[in-house]
């Protein structure tokens, strides 16, 4: 009998790690526009569709997104602070609203 150690998934989902904020597309896209959030932001800030009850996107700097194993990396607190300030400036929110967001989303 073979035993698999590690992550196994047969679903269409991926895990993510983002330094950012949860947003609604209606706050960034005009109703008569065909723009997607991914095309709106700059400076390394992008959006991931998460389809939650209160919010439909996570916008920020994506540190990880996928169903594969994460590579071993490290980020200093100073780097997190700089990323947080970039996100706050790009999204026009107070830096205290920016957080480390993790979860799983449908792909």
Protein Blocks (a to p, Z undefined) as FASTA:
>chain_A
ZZdedjddfbdcdddddddddddfklmmcfkbcbdfklmpgehiacddehiakbcbdcdd
dfbgcjbdcddddddfklmmmmmmmmmmmnopafklpccddddddZZ
